[in-house]
Amino acid sequence: MRVCIVGCGAIGSLFAAHLAQVDGVEVWAYDVVEAQVEAINRSGLRLTGHADLHARVRATTDPASIPECEFGIVATKSMYTEAAIAAVAPVFADGAVASVQNGIGNEEVIAAHVPRVIRGTTFPAGHVVEPGVVNMDTGGDTWLGPFEPCPASMQEVTRLAEAITAGGMSCKALADARGAQWTKLIFNAATNPVGALTGLTHGRVCEQPALRALVSQLVAEGVAVADALGITLDSDPDALVDHGAKVAYEHRASMLQDVLARRPTEVDAMNGGIARFGAEHGVRTPMNLAIVGLIKGVERSWQQPG
């Protein structure tokens, strides 16, 4: 099996390093960050924290150097999905590509470039310590399922899930992965921006009664939209918030990491996605719309003089 990880930042590195542990799996990684690619090729890919792994991965900034792959896993930030999948699409001429990205709408973008798509959701989180080294902050499950408009076969979904599990990351193959995806979406959209706006880690957000109430209000809007779409969530996002406060107390959510680094955030794919689907189905989402405005304001502030 040959797998290409598209985007070898924190999350992509988790999948690359674990899959590289599996006999018979050849792992490639495509990324535009030259320092990351050079470090991986020079010294291998190192995971610390929740996992302690060293992996040999073939990394490149040149899509033309990647051989045809049976599977792809897209792990870029949502705003880079189009550019990334367009660059590597020939690699998956007869392959199946999974998204394990935050938010919603990524599968639709991928489907415009490759023949078969897998809907994916993952809870493990991490951060880049230095080029070639990623700390795995938390563990958790990953869920994969066929993306309905242009699905990969269930056999393909199961094969990829089994390889990920064999590498040490629990992964479940589902006939319908929308419930898992929307559970993670609602969780992320309720917690990530609150951490990004306050600078607080997940556990510290949950310690503040006013902030915890805000998180619950955001969750409630997301659940209402999922109900309108006929999606059955696989667990209670509000309960996941409290669970996360215990197991990932000091975790800086990805949106907080972006804000601290003054990088564009994924708010459009998270809160913006919930608001868009809400508008299409007659569900009001004023809290999520407010969050989009606030995060956009933070991003805009980086451009003001002084």
Backbone bond lengths (Angstrom), bond angles and torsions (degrees), N, CA, C in turn:
res aa  C-N    CA-C-N  psi(-1)  N-CA   C-N-CA  omega(-1)  CA-C   N-CA-C  phi
1 M - - - 1.464 - - 1.524 109.46 -
2 R 1.321 116.49 131.08 1.465 120.65 176.26 1.529 108.40 -114.45
3 V 1.332 116.28 126.08 1.459 122.52 -176.86 1.520 108.93 -123.65
4 C 1.315 116.01 135.91 1.474 120.44 174.44 1.518 109.28 -113.25
5 I 1.326 116.18 124.33 1.457 122.50 174.94 1.525 107.55 -89.70
6 V 1.306 116.31 119.79 1.465 121.41 -178.13 1.525 108.14 -98.27
7 G 1.321 115.62 102.62 1.461 121.17 -174.73 1.513 109.32 100.02
8 C 1.324 116.98 98.59 1.465 120.23 -175.35 1.526 110.95 -107.85
9 G 1.349 114.65 50.48 1.455 120.33 169.66 1.517 108.65 -82.48
10 A 1.325 117.01 -144.69 1.467 120.17 -174.90 1.528 112.11 -61.61
11 I 1.341 117.76 -57.05 1.457 119.96 -174.54 1.522 111.20 -69.73
12 G 1.321 117.55 -43.97 1.452 119.64 177.64 1.517 112.57 -57.73
13 S 1.326 116.05 -37.78 1.463 120.15 179.35 1.520 112.05 -65.69
14 L 1.336 117.03 -35.49 1.466 119.45 177.75 1.525 110.26 -60.08
15 F 1.346 116.41 -46.40 1.459 119.96 180.00 1.528 111.14 -67.99
16 A 1.323 116.96 -42.19 1.465 120.31 -178.84 1.522 111.33 -61.07
17 A 1.314 116.62 -47.61 1.462 120.25 -176.26 1.524 112.01 -66.97
18 H 1.330 116.97 -39.50 1.469 119.02 179.85 1.529 111.37 -71.41
19 L 1.319 117.82 -43.42 1.463 119.74 179.69 1.527 111.25 -63.71
20 A 1.315 117.33 -32.51 1.456 121.07 -179.64 1.527 112.71 -67.08
21 Q 1.337 117.07 -12.71 1.467 120.79 177.61 1.527 112.10 -80.08
22 V 1.335 116.80 -11.87 1.461 121.06 -171.08 1.524 110.67 -93.09
23 D 1.327 116.51 127.66 1.459 120.97 176.49 1.527 109.76 -60.56
24 G 1.311 115.87 135.56 1.451 120.05 177.04 1.515 114.40 86.95
25 V 1.338 117.57 0.46 1.466 121.36 177.98 1.530 109.20 -109.56
26 E 1.305 115.95 121.40 1.465 122.31 177.13 1.528 108.08 -102.58
27 V 1.326 116.62 122.22 1.463 120.98 -173.28 1.523 111.10 -110.13
28 W 1.324 114.35 126.86 1.451 122.33 171.37 1.526 108.81 -112.79
29 A 1.317 116.51 155.10 1.462 120.53 177.40 1.523 109.17 -136.30
30 Y 1.315 115.60 131.36 1.466 121.19 176.46 1.523 108.62 -112.13
31 D 1.331 115.89 129.08 1.454 120.44 177.82 1.522 108.06 -153.15
32 V 1.327 116.12 152.12 1.466 120.36 179.57 1.523 112.01 -92.67
33 V 1.332 117.52 -6.57 1.471 121.47 179.88 1.525 108.40 -85.06
34 E 1.311 116.15 104.75 1.464 120.58 -173.58 1.531 112.39 -62.06
35 A 1.330 117.58 -37.53 1.460 119.91 -178.45 1.527 111.18 -63.38
36 Q 1.336 117.07 -39.25 1.456 120.62 178.08 1.529 111.16 -66.24
37 V 1.314 116.55 -45.56 1.462 121.26 -179.84 1.532 110.74 -62.85
38 E 1.312 116.83 -45.65 1.462 120.34 -179.06 1.527 111.77 -62.87
39 A 1.334 116.69 -40.78 1.466 120.17 -179.50 1.526 111.28 -66.56
40 I 1.335 116.65 -41.11 1.464 120.27 179.31 1.522 110.77 -64.06
41 N 1.318 117.52 -42.62 1.459 120.63 -179.97 1.527 112.05 -70.45
42 R 1.319 116.26 -31.71 1.462 120.37 -177.72 1.531 111.89 -78.20
43 S 1.334 116.45 -47.80 1.468 119.98 -170.51 1.516 114.18 -123.56
44 G 1.335 117.75 1.22 1.456 119.84 -176.40 1.516 110.89 87.37
45 L 1.326 115.36 175.01 1.456 122.26 -179.84 1.518 109.00 -103.71
46 R 1.309 117.00 126.36 1.468 122.69 -174.62 1.523 110.79 -114.85
47 L 1.336 116.85 128.55 1.459 122.30 172.09 1.513 109.01 -108.15
48 T 1.325 116.43 137.85 1.459 122.41 175.29 1.527 108.48 -124.89
49 G 1.315 116.90 -179.72 1.465 120.63 177.07 1.508 112.24 81.16
50 H 1.330 116.54 -122.31 1.466 122.09 -176.58 1.519 111.62 -61.25
51 A 1.318 117.30 -28.64 1.465 122.26 175.19 1.521 108.58 -127.16
52 D 1.323 116.02 145.87 1.459 121.79 177.61 1.525 106.94 -122.14
53 L 1.337 115.60 93.96 1.455 120.83 -174.00 1.520 110.92 -135.48
54 H 1.320 114.87 149.80 1.456 121.32 170.34 1.519 106.42 -127.17
55 A 1.326 117.70 130.29 1.457 120.66 -174.16 1.521 110.89 -135.10
56 R 1.304 114.83 144.69 1.457 121.51 171.86 1.523 108.36 -95.60
57 V 1.323 116.11 116.52 1.460 123.14 -177.29 1.520 108.21 -128.63
58 R 1.318 116.97 139.10 1.462 120.88 176.43 1.530 108.22 -85.20
59 A 1.307 116.84 109.33 1.467 121.31 -176.17 1.522 110.38 -111.02
60 T 1.344 116.15 147.87 1.456 119.73 -178.56 1.524 110.91 -156.61
61 T 1.326 115.55 153.50 1.464 121.70 170.60 1.525 110.90 -99.77
62 D 1.328 116.59 -0.24 1.466 122.61 -175.98 1.525 110.26 -110.56
63 P 1.322 119.32 104.23 1.468 120.85 -178.74 1.525 113.03 -59.11
64 A 1.331 117.10 -30.67 1.461 120.50 -177.51 1.525 112.54 -66.79
65 S 1.329 117.41 -17.41 1.467 120.56 -179.01 1.530 112.70 -87.43
66 I 1.329 117.26 -5.11 1.463 121.22 -177.31 1.524 109.52 -89.30
67 P 1.330 118.64 127.00 1.472 119.82 177.36 1.522 110.65 -71.28
68 E 1.311 116.92 166.04 1.462 120.96 179.41 1.530 109.74 -59.83
69 C 1.325 115.74 135.21 1.462 121.30 -176.13 1.532 111.10 -118.56
70 E 1.337 114.69 146.05 1.463 120.00 177.11 1.523 111.62 -74.37
71 F 1.336 115.44 -32.84 1.455 120.43 -176.96 1.524 110.85 -135.77
72 G 1.314 114.57 149.58 1.448 121.54 170.88 1.516 109.43 -129.05
73 I 1.314 115.88 150.31 1.468 121.67 173.77 1.516 106.98 -129.59
74 V 1.331 116.43 111.62 1.461 120.92 -179.51 1.531 108.65 -88.50
75 A 1.332 115.68 123.12 1.462 120.71 -176.50 1.527 111.45 -131.55
76 T 1.325 116.80 23.38 1.462 120.03 177.33 1.528 110.58 -76.18
77 K 1.308 116.73 167.97 1.456 120.79 166.55 1.526 108.16 -62.22
78 S 1.323 116.61 148.69 1.462 120.60 -172.51 1.529 112.72 -59.85
79 M 1.332 117.70 -33.04 1.467 118.94 -177.51 1.530 112.76 -71.67
80 Y 1.332 117.13 -10.66 1.464 120.89 179.54 1.526 112.44 -106.33
81 T 1.328 117.89 5.10 1.465 120.82 -175.90 1.518 111.75 -58.98
82 E 1.325 116.95 -48.94 1.469 120.98 -175.54 1.521 111.16 -58.62
83 A 1.313 117.23 -50.62 1.466 120.06 -177.55 1.523 111.36 -64.28
84 A 1.328 116.21 -40.44 1.468 120.04 -176.44 1.519 111.66 -67.90
85 I 1.335 117.41 -48.87 1.464 119.18 -176.23 1.522 110.69 -71.86
86 A 1.316 118.35 -32.06 1.466 120.41 176.50 1.526 110.53 -63.21
87 A 1.330 116.74 -36.72 1.462 120.78 -178.17 1.529 112.21 -69.01
88 V 1.340 116.61 -37.81 1.471 119.82 -173.19 1.519 113.57 -104.62
89 A 1.321 118.78 2.98 1.464 121.61 -175.20 1.525 113.85 -50.70
90 P 1.355 120.60 -41.71 1.475 119.21 -179.94 1.526 113.96 -59.12
91 V 1.320 116.82 -24.74 1.469 120.85 178.97 1.524 111.04 -64.02
92 F 1.334 116.38 -27.50 1.464 121.21 -175.61 1.533 111.49 -112.22
93 A 1.330 116.25 36.85 1.462 120.22 -178.45 1.521 111.77 -56.54
94 D 1.327 116.91 -32.76 1.462 120.83 176.18 1.525 109.40 -131.15
95 G 1.324 116.32 37.51 1.454 120.55 -177.02 1.513 112.59 -117.86
96 A 1.312 114.84 175.00 1.469 122.53 176.75 1.519 107.97 -116.01
97 V 1.322 116.53 133.62 1.467 121.51 -174.54 1.520 110.51 -120.08
98 A 1.332 115.77 129.20 1.461 122.15 179.20 1.518 110.53 -105.37
99 S 1.322 116.20 143.45 1.458 121.73 168.65 1.519 108.18 -101.65
100 V 1.337 116.57 130.90 1.469 121.04 172.02 1.527 108.36 -119.71
101 Q 1.328 115.93 31.48 1.452 122.30 -173.45 1.519 112.16 -87.75
102 N 1.318 114.84 164.68 1.457 120.63 174.07 1.524 110.32 -73.04
103 G 1.329 115.70 154.41 1.451 120.78 172.25 1.514 113.43 80.93
104 I 1.328 114.89 -167.60 1.458 122.23 -179.96 1.520 109.44 -129.68
105 G 1.332 115.03 155.64 1.452 121.12 179.61 1.511 114.04 106.00
106 N 1.333 117.85 -11.34 1.459 120.16 -178.28 1.521 112.24 -70.33
107 E 1.332 116.96 -38.56 1.467 119.40 -179.30 1.519 111.63 -61.34
108 E 1.331 116.52 -38.54 1.462 120.21 178.80 1.531 110.81 -61.14
109 V 1.320 116.81 -40.15 1.463 120.90 179.30 1.531 110.09 -66.52
110 I 1.321 116.72 -45.10 1.463 121.42 -179.84 1.528 110.57 -62.27
111 A 1.333 116.49 -40.22 1.466 121.48 -176.57 1.518 112.90 -62.85
112 A 1.312 117.71 -20.66 1.463 120.26 178.40 1.523 112.07 -74.95
113 H 1.355 116.88 -9.05 1.461 119.90 -174.00 1.526 114.49 -123.03
114 V 1.325 118.20 -20.56 1.466 120.41 -176.20 1.525 109.97 -129.28
115 P 1.346 117.91 159.27 1.462 119.83 -172.77 1.518 115.53 -74.85
116 R 1.336 118.14 -33.49 1.469 120.31 -174.32 1.526 109.65 -137.36
117 V 1.324 115.90 135.71 1.466 120.88 -172.20 1.527 110.39 -126.46
118 I 1.325 114.97 145.25 1.461 122.99 177.61 1.520 108.67 -116.60
119 R 1.337 115.71 127.78 1.466 121.41 175.37 1.528 108.20 -80.45
120 G 1.327 116.74 126.65 1.459 119.60 -176.22 1.512 113.91 -133.12
121 T 1.318 114.53 151.86 1.459 122.23 177.94 1.523 107.87 -143.35
122 T 1.323 117.36 135.64 1.457 119.61 -179.76 1.523 110.75 -137.47
123 F 1.337 116.22 141.80 1.459 120.95 179.01 1.530 114.15 -100.39
124 P 1.330 121.20 -24.35 1.463 119.36 176.16 1.524 111.20 -55.28
125 A 1.323 115.81 144.11 1.468 121.16 -177.91 1.521 109.57 -136.17
126 G 1.322 115.59 159.36 1.452 119.15 179.19 1.515 111.62 -165.15
127 H 1.318 115.61 -175.52 1.460 120.36 175.36 1.525 108.84 -150.49
128 V 1.327 114.73 150.06 1.454 120.48 179.92 1.530 108.70 -76.66
129 V 1.328 115.99 123.12 1.465 121.85 178.63 1.524 109.84 -83.12
130 E 1.310 114.86 -45.70 1.461 123.69 176.44 1.519 106.03 -162.07
131 P 1.331 119.14 166.18 1.456 119.22 -179.95 1.529 111.82 -52.00
132 G 1.323 115.28 126.32 1.451 120.79 178.93 1.508 115.25 86.89
133 V 1.335 116.86 -4.39 1.467 120.91 -179.06 1.523 109.45 -129.32
134 V 1.334 116.68 124.29 1.456 122.51 -179.72 1.522 109.14 -127.03
135 N 1.330 115.91 130.68 1.461 120.06 174.43 1.525 108.96 -89.25
136 M 1.333 116.57 124.64 1.458 121.75 175.82 1.523 107.49 -85.20
137 D 1.340 116.22 105.05 1.463 120.88 -173.53 1.521 112.42 -73.92
138 T 1.323 116.78 -40.66 1.470 121.26 -177.64 1.524 109.44 -142.85
139 G 1.323 114.82 155.87 1.453 121.17 173.57 1.517 110.30 -97.41
140 G 1.318 116.38 -157.88 1.454 120.74 179.70 1.512 111.49 133.71
141 D 1.303 116.06 177.69 1.459 122.04 -176.21 1.522 112.51 -89.13
142 T 1.319 114.09 160.23 1.457 123.51 169.51 1.522 107.29 -123.56
143 W 1.336 116.98 142.88 1.455 121.83 178.90 1.517 109.07 -124.57
144 L 1.332 116.77 136.92 1.450 122.63 177.35 1.526 109.93 -128.68
145 G 1.330 116.20 144.95 1.456 121.00 176.37 1.510 110.03 -159.24
146 P 1.316 118.66 158.96 1.464 121.13 179.69 1.529 111.25 -60.33
147 F 1.334 115.88 137.89 1.465 121.54 173.74 1.524 107.18 -84.16
148 E 1.304 116.72 114.92 1.459 123.23 -163.71 1.531 115.40 -53.55
149 P 1.337 120.84 -44.95 1.472 119.09 -176.74 1.526 114.35 -62.23
150 C 1.347 118.28 -36.49 1.473 120.57 176.67 1.529 107.77 -145.62
151 P 1.315 115.31 75.12 1.464 120.34 -168.70 1.515 115.09 -76.88
152 A 1.323 115.13 145.89 1.458 120.73 161.84 1.521 106.87 -71.44
153 S 1.308 117.22 158.26 1.459 120.06 178.58 1.522 109.75 -71.12
154 M 1.320 116.05 155.98 1.461 119.82 177.93 1.526 110.47 -63.23
155 Q 1.327 116.61 -30.08 1.453 120.40 176.70 1.523 110.78 -63.60
156 E 1.332 116.58 -42.31 1.461 120.37 178.07 1.526 111.23 -65.98
157 V 1.331 116.15 -43.35 1.461 120.40 178.93 1.523 110.26 -58.71
158 T 1.318 116.12 -45.78 1.465 120.88 -178.65 1.519 111.33 -65.20
159 R 1.319 116.61 -40.71 1.469 120.37 -179.09 1.518 111.23 -62.49
160 L 1.332 116.92 -44.08 1.465 119.80 179.20 1.522 110.46 -67.74
161 A 1.327 117.44 -42.17 1.469 120.79 179.20 1.517 111.11 -60.74
162 E 1.325 117.24 -41.29 1.467 120.73 -179.83 1.523 111.46 -66.11
163 A 1.335 116.97 -36.22 1.468 119.80 178.37 1.522 110.85 -67.25
164 I 1.336 117.18 -42.50 1.461 120.85 178.92 1.528 110.42 -62.56
165 T 1.336 116.29 -43.02 1.464 120.75 178.62 1.522 110.93 -63.81
166 A 1.334 116.72 -41.68 1.460 120.57 179.34 1.523 111.37 -61.65
167 G 1.331 116.44 -28.28 1.460 120.61 178.88 1.516 113.74 -79.43
168 G 1.336 117.16 -8.89 1.461 120.33 176.45 1.508 115.43 112.37
169 M 1.338 117.86 3.11 1.465 121.99 174.83 1.528 108.19 -111.41
170 S 1.310 116.81 118.48 1.458 120.49 -178.32 1.521 110.65 -62.62
171 C 1.334 116.88 124.02 1.457 121.71 -177.86 1.522 109.36 -137.43
172 K 1.325 116.16 132.81 1.456 122.12 -176.78 1.523 110.41 -116.09
173 A 1.326 116.39 134.58 1.455 122.54 176.29 1.524 108.99 -93.19
174 L 1.333 116.47 126.21 1.460 121.76 -177.36 1.518 110.10 -124.85
175 A 1.322 115.76 144.52 1.463 119.71 174.66 1.523 110.74 -67.87
176 D 1.322 117.46 -31.45 1.460 123.15 178.22 1.524 108.22 -134.82
177 A 1.316 116.99 107.40 1.466 121.89 -175.84 1.521 113.09 -98.27
178 R 1.333 117.28 8.75 1.463 119.15 -177.71 1.525 112.07 -65.76
179 G 1.325 117.46 -37.60 1.460 120.01 -179.81 1.515 111.88 -61.86
180 A 1.335 116.67 -43.25 1.460 120.56 177.71 1.519 111.16 -65.61
181 Q 1.334 116.21 -41.79 1.465 119.67 -178.85 1.524 111.11 -63.80
182 W 1.319 117.42 -45.10 1.458 119.97 -178.16 1.529 112.33 -71.96
183 T 1.303 117.68 -29.64 1.467 119.49 174.37 1.527 110.02 -62.36
184 K 1.334 116.23 -47.07 1.473 120.09 178.93 1.527 110.55 -66.73
185 L 1.340 117.11 -40.99 1.464 120.72 178.45 1.522 110.97 -57.07
186 I 1.321 116.86 -49.34 1.471 120.88 -177.96 1.525 110.12 -63.79
187 F 1.323 116.84 -42.99 1.470 121.58 177.05 1.528 110.21 -57.93
188 N 1.337 116.66 -50.02 1.466 120.77 -177.91 1.525 111.99 -64.37
189 A 1.342 116.19 -45.01 1.459 120.04 -176.70 1.518 112.10 -66.88
190 A 1.331 116.78 -24.09 1.466 120.70 179.58 1.519 112.85 -86.24
191 T 1.339 117.46 -27.11 1.465 120.38 -173.24 1.523 113.79 -108.45
192 N 1.337 117.33 -42.29 1.462 119.74 -175.17 1.525 113.80 -57.22
193 P 1.339 118.94 -51.26 1.469 118.03 -176.56 1.519 113.45 -68.69
194 V 1.327 118.00 -29.89 1.463 119.70 177.91 1.527 109.51 -66.02
195 G 1.331 116.28 -42.07 1.466 119.49 174.53 1.517 111.65 -63.98
196 A 1.340 116.61 -39.74 1.460 120.30 -178.66 1.530 111.87 -65.90
197 L 1.329 116.74 -37.24 1.467 120.98 -178.30 1.526 112.93 -76.95
198 T 1.332 116.85 -27.76 1.465 120.29 -176.24 1.521 113.36 -103.13
199 G 1.341 117.03 -19.27 1.453 120.50 -175.21 1.514 113.50 80.85
200 L 1.327 117.07 8.67 1.461 121.31 -175.89 1.522 112.26 -93.58
201 T 1.327 115.59 147.00 1.461 120.22 172.80 1.526 109.34 -70.13
202 H 1.328 115.67 168.42 1.462 120.38 -175.90 1.536 111.69 -56.35
203 G 1.317 116.26 -48.98 1.463 119.19 -178.17 1.510 112.90 -63.40
204 R 1.324 117.77 -36.90 1.463 121.06 -178.51 1.526 111.36 -72.59
205 V 1.322 117.51 -32.23 1.466 119.89 173.00 1.522 109.67 -59.70
206 C 1.320 116.47 -45.54 1.468 120.96 -175.76 1.522 113.26 -69.81
207 E 1.319 117.70 -17.51 1.465 121.43 177.81 1.524 112.99 -77.60
208 Q 1.331 116.59 -18.48 1.460 120.70 -177.28 1.530 109.22 -94.38
209 P 1.345 118.59 113.00 1.476 120.39 -174.38 1.527 113.78 -53.90
210 A 1.322 117.94 -42.16 1.464 119.76 -178.52 1.528 111.36 -66.18
211 L 1.334 116.37 -39.78 1.459 119.80 178.93 1.523 111.20 -70.68
212 R 1.317 116.12 -38.79 1.473 119.08 179.01 1.527 110.26 -64.52
213 A 1.322 117.50 -36.10 1.466 120.93 176.91 1.526 110.27 -66.13
214 L 1.327 117.46 -39.33 1.456 121.29 177.08 1.526 110.65 -61.93
215 V 1.324 116.25 -43.18 1.463 120.73 177.60 1.528 110.40 -57.79
216 S 1.322 117.14 -43.81 1.470 120.73 -179.95 1.525 111.85 -65.04
217 Q 1.322 117.43 -35.87 1.464 120.31 177.38 1.523 111.14 -65.21
218 L 1.333 116.30 -40.25 1.463 120.33 177.21 1.530 110.71 -66.05
219 V 1.321 116.51 -40.88 1.465 120.74 176.36 1.522 110.38 -58.60
220 A 1.328 116.93 -46.71 1.470 121.23 -177.01 1.526 111.54 -59.11
221 E 1.329 117.01 -40.44 1.466 119.51 177.79 1.527 110.97 -64.41
222 G 1.319 116.98 -43.41 1.455 120.50 179.74 1.516 112.10 -63.22
223 V 1.327 116.95 -41.42 1.462 121.27 178.57 1.526 110.23 -62.93
224 A 1.331 117.19 -40.31 1.461 120.95 179.51 1.527 111.13 -62.91
225 V 1.333 117.26 -39.04 1.460 120.42 178.27 1.529 110.67 -68.08
226 A 1.336 116.73 -43.40 1.468 119.96 177.66 1.524 110.98 -59.70
227 D 1.335 116.78 -40.93 1.473 120.67 177.45 1.529 110.32 -60.26
228 A 1.338 116.22 -43.00 1.461 120.01 -179.29 1.530 111.83 -64.17
229 L 1.327 116.65 -28.14 1.463 121.69 179.01 1.529 111.88 -84.73
230 G 1.329 116.56 -6.01 1.454 120.10 -178.38 1.521 113.53 76.37
231 I 1.321 116.23 23.77 1.466 121.21 -179.23 1.525 109.72 -95.93
232 T 1.318 116.78 127.72 1.458 122.15 176.33 1.523 108.55 -93.11
233 L 1.309 116.74 114.14 1.461 120.92 179.88 1.522 109.84 -66.28
234 D 1.334 116.67 148.71 1.460 118.68 -177.34 1.525 112.90 -87.96
235 S 1.339 116.65 -8.09 1.463 121.08 174.20 1.529 108.18 -164.39
236 D 1.316 116.82 173.63 1.455 122.55 -177.71 1.530 109.58 -85.08
237 P 1.332 119.21 112.96 1.466 120.40 -178.98 1.522 113.23 -59.19
238 D 1.335 117.08 -34.00 1.461 119.65 -179.77 1.523 111.05 -66.34
239 A 1.337 116.94 -37.74 1.464 120.38 176.32 1.527 110.19 -67.94
240 L 1.323 117.57 -33.93 1.462 120.86 177.32 1.525 111.54 -64.43
241 V 1.322 116.08 -33.39 1.463 120.10 177.85 1.527 109.90 -60.05
242 D 1.337 116.22 -46.91 1.464 120.19 179.69 1.527 111.51 -67.40
243 H 1.334 116.51 -38.05 1.466 119.70 177.02 1.522 110.30 -62.47
244 G 1.339 115.96 -42.92 1.453 120.41 179.29 1.522 112.74 -61.88
245 A 1.325 115.96 -33.48 1.460 119.74 179.09 1.521 111.86 -64.58
246 K 1.330 116.23 -26.30 1.471 120.85 179.57 1.525 111.61 -84.60
247 V 1.331 116.40 -44.68 1.468 119.41 -172.40 1.532 112.72 -92.85
248 A 1.334 117.42 -15.60 1.473 120.42 -178.62 1.520 109.76 -136.57
249 Y 1.310 116.36 47.63 1.465 122.31 -174.49 1.530 111.85 -55.93
250 E 1.324 117.10 -44.62 1.465 121.03 -175.43 1.525 113.08 -95.56
251 H 1.343 117.11 9.35 1.461 119.26 -177.60 1.527 111.43 -72.11
252 R 1.317 115.65 128.61 1.464 121.82 172.27 1.527 107.46 -89.10
253 A 1.313 116.60 114.58 1.460 120.61 -178.20 1.523 110.15 -59.21
254 S 1.329 115.79 156.72 1.469 120.20 -175.58 1.521 112.29 -58.11
255 M 1.331 118.07 -35.11 1.457 119.97 -179.87 1.528 111.21 -69.38
256 L 1.327 117.16 -34.87 1.461 120.33 175.06 1.529 109.70 -66.54
257 Q 1.327 117.28 -40.72 1.458 119.98 176.52 1.528 110.53 -59.75
258 D 1.332 116.68 -40.57 1.465 120.53 178.88 1.525 111.48 -65.08
259 V 1.328 116.68 -44.48 1.459 120.18 -178.99 1.531 110.60 -63.94
260 L 1.327 116.90 -42.74 1.461 119.88 179.69 1.531 111.28 -62.83
261 A 1.328 116.34 -32.24 1.462 120.92 179.17 1.526 112.18 -91.35
262 R 1.352 116.62 0.87 1.466 122.48 -177.71 1.530 111.74 56.46
263 R 1.328 114.76 45.09 1.460 121.57 175.22 1.524 109.47 -105.10
264 P 1.335 118.46 154.43 1.463 120.28 174.39 1.535 110.59 -57.36
265 T 1.308 116.55 142.89 1.463 120.81 -178.73 1.530 110.80 -98.19
266 E 1.335 115.36 173.90 1.465 122.08 178.74 1.528 111.97 -99.63
267 V 1.321 116.97 27.28 1.464 119.69 -175.60 1.529 111.62 -62.14
268 D 1.323 118.01 -31.43 1.474 120.17 179.55 1.519 111.68 -65.08
269 A 1.321 117.66 -36.05 1.458 121.42 -179.19 1.526 111.86 -82.49
270 M 1.337 117.23 -17.68 1.461 120.58 -179.65 1.529 110.46 -99.15
271 N 1.309 117.19 -87.44 1.468 120.96 -179.02 1.520 111.33 -64.52
272 G 1.324 116.29 -37.81 1.456 119.12 177.23 1.516 112.14 -63.65
273 G 1.332 116.99 -37.11 1.450 120.52 178.01 1.517 112.24 -65.63
274 I 1.331 116.69 -43.61 1.463 120.43 176.91 1.524 110.41 -61.11
275 A 1.329 116.83 -43.09 1.468 120.65 179.87 1.525 111.51 -64.15
276 R 1.339 117.50 -40.31 1.467 120.61 -179.71 1.531 111.26 -63.86
277 F 1.327 116.10 -48.71 1.461 118.92 179.49 1.525 110.64 -65.83
278 G 1.332 116.59 -34.17 1.458 119.42 176.77 1.518 111.61 -62.39
279 A 1.324 116.49 -44.79 1.462 120.62 179.92 1.528 110.95 -62.89
280 E 1.326 117.24 -37.93 1.457 121.19 -179.40 1.530 112.18 -67.85
281 H 1.338 116.90 -24.98 1.462 120.46 -175.34 1.526 112.72 -117.29
282 G 1.324 116.31 17.67 1.451 120.28 173.47 1.513 115.69 71.13
283 V 1.334 117.48 26.58 1.469 121.91 178.57 1.524 108.57 -108.44
284 R 1.316 117.38 122.47 1.454 121.49 179.94 1.531 110.65 -74.20
285 T 1.334 115.96 137.66 1.465 120.70 -179.56 1.532 109.98 -135.01
286 P 1.328 118.23 59.49 1.475 119.87 -175.30 1.524 113.68 -63.44
287 M 1.333 118.24 -34.19 1.460 119.60 -179.21 1.528 110.76 -68.35
288 N 1.325 116.56 -42.69 1.461 119.27 179.19 1.524 111.01 -66.13
289 L 1.327 117.27 -38.58 1.458 119.94 176.49 1.524 111.35 -63.57
290 A 1.323 116.35 -38.96 1.463 119.89 177.79 1.525 110.98 -63.48
291 I 1.335 115.93 -41.11 1.462 120.21 178.93 1.525 110.78 -62.43
292 V 1.336 117.25 -42.53 1.464 120.29 177.78 1.527 110.06 -57.86
293 G 1.340 116.32 -45.67 1.457 120.04 179.61 1.516 112.68 -62.13
294 L 1.308 117.28 -41.65 1.467 121.23 -179.19 1.529 111.89 -66.72
295 I 1.327 116.37 -45.41 1.467 119.10 179.93 1.527 110.65 -65.80
296 K 1.326 116.49 -40.34 1.463 119.19 176.58 1.530 111.04 -61.95
297 G 1.335 115.83 -35.46 1.456 119.81 176.54 1.512 112.14 -64.68
298 V 1.335 116.87 -40.21 1.467 120.54 176.50 1.522 110.11 -62.02
299 E 1.339 116.57 -45.33 1.463 119.70 179.38 1.533 111.13 -61.66
300 R 1.325 115.81 -39.69 1.458 120.03 179.52 1.526 111.90 -65.77
301 S 1.317 116.65 -32.46 1.468 120.46 -177.23 1.517 112.69 -63.12
302 W 1.334 116.89 -24.23 1.462 119.66 179.51 1.525 111.93 -69.17
303 Q 1.322 116.64 -16.50 1.464 120.33 -175.98 1.523 113.26 -97.70
304 Q 1.337 116.49 -7.10 1.459 117.66 -175.99 1.548 110.75 -78.54
305 P 1.300 116.82 149.08 1.471 120.11 -179.38 1.519 111.22 -60.65
306 G 1.305 115.69 142.45 1.456 120.52 174.90 1.489 114.68 78.34
